[in-house]
Amino acid sequence: MTPIQSPAVGPPARPDPPETWPQELVSLLARAAELAAVHDLDSDTFMAAAWNACLDAHPGMRERLVDKELRTQLKKLRKRGLVGQA
């Protein structure tokens, strides 16, 4: 199955009041889940597409998460004595 591309989403022409956007988010996610179900998209592919869309919407987040994971792995290797301290 081919990966799902997330469409570019810009800010609304007129911002909604802060109390309405969570409702809109839930509605959009529900519509996306229904669309995925109608087209027999497996849940792993749907979740991967949702996660990638979230990362795409937050510039730099993907890099921060990769860096954090690398630091965690280095810390574990140092505790085991497999990598020296710098």
C-alpha positions in Angstrom: 0.0 0.0 0.0 1.4 3.5 -0.8 1.9 6.0 2.0 -0.7 8.7 2.4 0.5 12.2 1.7 -0.8 14.8 4.1 -2.3 17.9 2.4 -0.8 21.2 3.2 -3.1 22.9 5.7 -2.7 26.6 6.3 -4.3 28.8 8.9 -8.0 29.5 8.4 -9.0 32.8 6.8 -10.5 34.0 10.0 -9.3 32.2 13.2 -12.0 30.4 15.1 -12.4 31.2 18.8 -10.0 29.0 20.9 -12.8 27.0 22.4 -14.0 25.7 19.0 -10.8 24.4 17.5 -10.7 21.2 19.7 -14.2 20.3 18.5 -13.1 20.9 14.9 -10.0 18.7 15.4 -12.1 15.8 16.8 -14.5 16.2 13.8 -11.7 16.1 11.3 -10.1 13.1 12.9 -13.4 11.3 12.9 -13.9 12.1 9.2 -10.4 10.9 8.4 -11.0 7.6 10.3 -14.3 7.0 8.5 -12.6 7.6 5.1 -9.8 5.2 6.0 -12.4 2.6 7.1 -14.5 2.9 4.0 -11.4 2.3 1.9 -10.2 -0.6 4.0 -7.0 1.2 5.1 -5.3 -0.8 7.8 -5.0 1.0 11.2 -1.2 0.9 11.2 -1.1 2.9 7.9 -3.7 5.3 9.2 -1.8 5.9 12.4 1.5 6.3 10.6 -0.1 8.9 8.3 -1.6 10.7 11.2 1.7 10.8 13.1 3.6 12.0 10.0 1.0 14.7 9.5 1.5 15.8 13.1 5.3 15.9 12.6 4.9 17.8 9.3 2.8 20.4 11.1 5.5 21.0 13.8 8.7 22.1 12.0 11.8 20.7 13.8 9.9 18.2 15.9 11.0 15.2 13.9 14.6 16.2 14.3 14.2 16.8 18.1 12.7 13.4 18.5 15.5 11.7 16.6 18.1 13.6 18.6 16.3 12.6 21.9 16.3 9.0 20.8 20.0 9.1 19.9 20.9 10.6 23.3 18.8 7.9 25.1 20.6 5.2 23.1 24.1 6.7 23.9 23.2 6.9 27.6 22.3 3.2 27.6 25.5 2.3 25.8 27.6 4.4 28.2 25.9 2.6 31.2 26.9 -0.7 29.7 30.5 0.5 29.2 30.3 0.2 25.4 30.8 3.9 24.6 33.1 6.3 26.4 32.2 9.6 28.0 33.1 12.7 25.9 
